[in-house]
């Protein structure tokens, strides 16, 4: 009998050493709310290794890349828009 494979990417998303994410943040349908949540998490983290902006953007990019084919096209669009919102939130746009 095979042991079920553990999804390391899910583990990283749920238990990141850099950010304490709000539950289901990447499942929201409002890019602005996703960006605000990531910004809050990044700014309150004492464990991140880079700037709040880089930590938040890295986590968002990681999630989009790891979800890959399993991510519905509509949600992928929302998450890509969240990147733009995150840039605006940090004054990078």
C-alpha positions in Angstrom: 0.0 0.0 0.0 1.4 3.4 -1.0 1.7 6.2 1.4 -0.2 9.3 0.2 2.1 12.0 -1.2 2.4 15.1 0.9 1.9 18.3 -1.0 4.9 20.4 0.0 3.5 23.5 -1.7 0.3 23.3 0.3 2.4 23.1 3.4 4.4 26.2 2.5 1.3 28.2 1.7 -0.5 27.2 5.0 2.6 27.3 7.3 5.0 29.8 5.7 8.0 30.7 7.8 7.8 34.2 6.4 4.2 35.2 6.6 1.2 34.2 8.6 -1.5 34.3 6.0 -5.2 34.9 6.7 -7.3 31.8 6.0 -8.4 31.3 2.3 -6.8 34.6 1.2 -6.0 33.2 -2.3 -9.6 32.0 -2.7 -11.2 35.5 -2.5 -12.6 37.0 -5.7 -11.6 40.6 -5.0 -8.0 41.4 -6.0 -7.9 44.5 -3.8 -8.8 42.5 -0.7 -6.2 39.8 -1.5 -3.5 42.6 -1.8 -4.6 44.2 1.4 -4.5 40.9 3.3 -1.0 40.1 1.9 0.2 43.6 2.8 -1.1 43.3 6.4 0.5 39.8 6.8 3.8 41.0 5.4 4.0 44.2 7.5 3.2 42.3 10.7 5.6 39.5 10.2 8.7 39.4 12.3 10.1 36.4 10.5 10.4 37.6 6.9 13.8 37.9 5.4 13.2 40.7 2.9 11.0 43.8 2.6 7.3 43.5 3.2 6.6 44.1 -0.5 9.0 41.4 -1.7 7.6 38.9 0.8 4.0 39.5 -0.1 4.7 39.4 -3.9 6.8 36.3 -3.5 4.0 34.5 -1.7 1.4 35.5 -4.3 3.7 34.5 -7.2 4.5 31.2 -5.4 0.8 30.4 -5.0 0.0 31.2 -8.7 2.9 29.1 -9.9 2.3 26.1 -7.6 -1.5 26.0 -8.3 -0.7 25.8 -12.0 -3.2 23.8 -14.1 -5.5 23.2 -11.1 -6.3 26.9 -10.8 -9.5 28.0 -12.6 -8.8 30.6 -15.2 -11.1 33.1 -13.5 -9.2 32.8 -10.2 -5.9 33.0 -12.0 -7.0 36.3 -13.5 -8.1 37.6 -10.1 -4.7 36.7 -8.6 -2.8 38.4 -11.5 -4.9 41.5 -10.8 -4.0 41.2 -7.1 -0.3 41.6 -8.1 -1.2 45.0 -9.6 -3.1 45.9 -6.5 -0.2 44.9 -4.3 2.1 47.1 -6.3 -0.3 50.0 -5.8 -0.7 49.2 -2.1 3.1 49.5 -1.7 3.4 52.5 -3.9 5.3 50.6 -6.6 2.9 51.3 -9.5 
